[in-house]
Amino acid sequence: MPVVAPVIETARLRLRSGRLADKHNHVAMWADERVTRFIGGEPRAPDVSWGKFLSAAGLWPVMGFGYWVFADKATDALVGMGGLSYFGRGIAELEGLPEAGWALDADHWGAGFATEAMTAALGWADANLDAPEVRCIIDAGNDASERVAAKLGFRCIGESDTLGHVVAIYSRRRGGSL
């Protein structure tokens, strides 16, 4: 069981563990209301975003999967984060399955980075996890994430209001089949 994120390289990205050098970019990303509009609803204070960054690293030794920093391969700068999680959200449809999630710095939207990074992350999951499927949730109106989910092989299986607002629940079978 991995205790740190394995390094995965794609054409333009390096998926790797977070580092102290990522703090500034991470805090700035989560202070941007464009990024948080569909993830939490409001910009995060620096201490909150840094705490979440550190807790994401804790997924690996506890769960054997977790989040990666999506770093630009040429500069090693953080352009986003994502991967697989278990956050204990209380949504019955997520229990017992890895939950996919991704977020990019708004300056990197529209370039295909989310699809590229999550294709690699889900490929790793298919090869290394004994999970028949991966699920994810997406807030209503987050059309960009819905398009990414579709490209990754997710399909909508329902909705939940457990979090206090409606989210769509998506499922992707191992190997990406619908």
C-alpha positions as CSV (number, residue, x, y, z in Angstrom):
1,M,0.0,0.0,0.0
2,P,1.6,3.3,-1.1
3,V,2.3,5.8,1.8
4,V,3.2,8.6,-0.6
5,A,1.9,9.5,-4.0
6,P,3.7,7.6,-6.8
7,V,5.1,9.9,-9.5
8,I,3.2,9.7,-12.8
9,E,4.2,11.6,-15.9
10,T,2.0,12.5,-18.7
11,A,2.8,14.5,-21.9
12,R,2.6,17.9,-20.0
13,L,2.2,17.1,-16.4
14,R,3.9,15.4,-13.5
15,L,1.6,14.0,-10.9
16,R,3.5,14.0,-7.6
17,S,3.3,14.5,-3.9
18,G,2.8,18.0,-2.5
19,R,5.8,20.0,-1.3
20,L,6.3,23.1,0.9
21,A,7.2,25.0,-2.3
22,D,3.6,24.4,-3.6
23,K,2.1,26.4,-0.7
24,H,1.9,29.8,-2.4
25,N,0.3,28.5,-5.6
26,H,-2.1,26.3,-3.6
27,V,-3.2,29.0,-1.3
28,A,-3.6,31.4,-4.2
29,M,-5.6,28.9,-6.2
30,W,-8.1,28.3,-3.4
31,A,-8.5,32.0,-2.7
32,D,-9.8,32.5,-6.2
33,E,-13.6,32.6,-6.3
34,R,-13.6,31.1,-9.8
35,V,-12.1,28.0,-8.4
36,T,-14.3,27.7,-5.3
37,R,-17.6,28.6,-7.0
38,F,-18.5,24.9,-7.3
39,I,-16.2,23.6,-4.6
40,G,-17.2,25.0,-1.2
41,G,-18.8,28.1,-2.6
42,E,-16.4,30.7,-1.3
43,P,-12.7,31.4,-1.3
44,R,-10.7,29.7,1.4
45,A,-8.6,31.5,4.0
46,P,-4.9,30.6,3.7
47,D,-4.9,28.5,6.8
48,V,-7.9,26.5,5.7
49,S,-6.5,25.8,2.2
50,W,-3.1,24.9,3.6
51,G,-4.7,22.5,6.2
52,K,-6.7,20.8,3.4
53,F,-3.4,20.5,1.4
54,L,-1.8,18.8,4.3
55,S,-4.8,16.5,5.0
56,A,-4.8,15.5,1.3
57,A,-1.3,14.1,1.8
58,G,-2.6,12.1,4.7
59,L,-4.9,10.1,2.4
60,W,-2.0,8.0,1.0
61,P,-0.7,6.3,4.2
62,V,-4.3,5.8,5.5
63,M,-6.2,4.8,2.4
64,G,-3.4,3.6,0.0
65,F,-4.6,6.2,-2.5
66,G,-5.0,9.9,-2.5
67,Y,-4.4,13.2,-4.2
68,W,-1.5,14.3,-6.4
69,V,-0.3,17.8,-7.2
70,F,-0.6,18.3,-10.9
71,A,2.7,20.0,-11.7
72,D,3.7,21.5,-15.0
73,K,6.4,19.1,-16.3
74,A,8.6,22.0,-17.6
75,T,8.5,24.2,-14.5
76,D,7.3,21.8,-11.7
77,A,4.8,24.6,-10.7
78,L,1.5,23.5,-9.3
79,V,-1.3,23.9,-11.8
80,G,-3.9,21.9,-9.8
81,M,-4.6,18.9,-7.6
82,G,-6.7,15.8,-7.7
83,G,-6.9,12.1,-7.6
84,L,-8.8,9.7,-5.3
85,S,-10.1,10.3,-1.9
86,Y,-12.3,9.1,0.9
87,F,-13.7,12.1,2.8
88,G,-16.5,10.4,4.8
89,R,-19.1,12.8,3.4
90,G,-22.1,10.7,4.5
91,I,-23.3,10.2,1.0
92,A,-24.4,6.5,0.8
93,E,-23.5,6.1,-2.8
94,L,-19.8,7.0,-2.1
95,E,-19.3,4.6,0.8
96,G,-16.7,1.9,0.2
97,L,-15.5,3.3,-3.1
98,P,-12.7,5.7,-4.0
99,E,-14.0,9.2,-4.9
100,A,-12.4,11.1,-7.8
101,G,-11.9,14.8,-7.5
102,W,-9.9,17.5,-9.4
103,A,-9.4,21.2,-9.3
104,L,-7.2,23.5,-11.4
105,D,-5.9,26.9,-11.0
106,A,-8.2,29.1,-13.1
107,D,-5.3,30.3,-15.3
108,H,-4.9,26.7,-16.5
109,W,-8.6,26.1,-17.4
110,G,-9.6,25.0,-20.9
111,A,-6.2,23.4,-21.8
112,G,-7.2,19.8,-21.1
113,F,-5.1,19.5,-18.0
114,A,-7.9,18.1,-15.8
115,T,-8.6,15.3,-18.3
116,E,-4.9,14.6,-18.9
117,A,-4.2,14.4,-15.1
118,M,-7.3,12.4,-14.2
119,T,-6.8,9.9,-17.0
120,A,-3.4,9.1,-15.5
121,A,-4.8,9.0,-11.9
122,L,-7.7,6.7,-13.0
123,G,-5.3,4.5,-15.0
124,W,-3.2,4.1,-11.8
125,A,-6.4,3.2,-9.9
126,D,-7.4,0.6,-12.4
127,A,-4.0,-1.0,-12.2
128,N,-3.5,-0.8,-8.4
129,L,-6.8,-0.7,-6.5
130,D,-9.3,-3.5,-5.9
131,A,-12.3,-1.3,-6.5
132,P,-14.9,-2.2,-9.1
133,E,-15.7,1.5,-9.7
134,V,-14.8,5.0,-8.8
135,R,-17.4,7.6,-8.0
136,C,-17.4,11.4,-8.0
137,I,-19.7,14.3,-7.2
138,I,-20.2,17.5,-9.2
139,D,-22.2,20.6,-8.2
140,A,-25.1,21.6,-10.4
141,G,-24.0,24.1,-13.0
142,N,-20.3,22.9,-13.1
143,D,-20.4,22.2,-16.8
144,A,-16.7,22.1,-17.2
145,S,-16.3,19.3,-14.6
146,E,-19.3,17.4,-16.2
147,R,-17.5,17.5,-19.5
148,V,-14.3,16.2,-17.9
149,A,-16.2,13.4,-16.1
150,A,-17.8,12.4,-19.4
151,K,-14.4,12.2,-21.2
152,L,-13.1,10.1,-18.3
153,G,-16.0,7.6,-18.6
154,F,-18.2,8.7,-15.7
155,R,-21.9,8.6,-16.0
156,C,-24.5,10.2,-13.8
157,I,-26.2,7.7,-11.5
158,G,-28.2,10.0,-9.2
159,E,-28.2,13.0,-7.0
160,S,-27.8,13.8,-3.3
161,D,-28.6,16.8,-1.0
162,T,-26.7,15.4,2.0
163,L,-24.1,18.2,1.8
164,G,-26.8,20.9,2.0
165,H,-27.0,21.5,-1.7
166,V,-27.7,19.2,-4.6
167,V,-24.8,17.3,-6.2
168,A,-24.9,14.9,-9.0
169,I,-23.3,11.5,-8.3
170,Y,-21.2,9.9,-11.1
171,S,-19.8,6.4,-11.5
172,R,-17.0,5.0,-13.6
173,R,-16.4,1.3,-13.8
174,R,-12.9,-0.1,-13.6
175,G,-11.3,0.4,-17.0
176,G,-13.5,3.3,-17.9
177,S,-16.5,1.4,-19.3
178,L,-19.9,3.0,-18.8
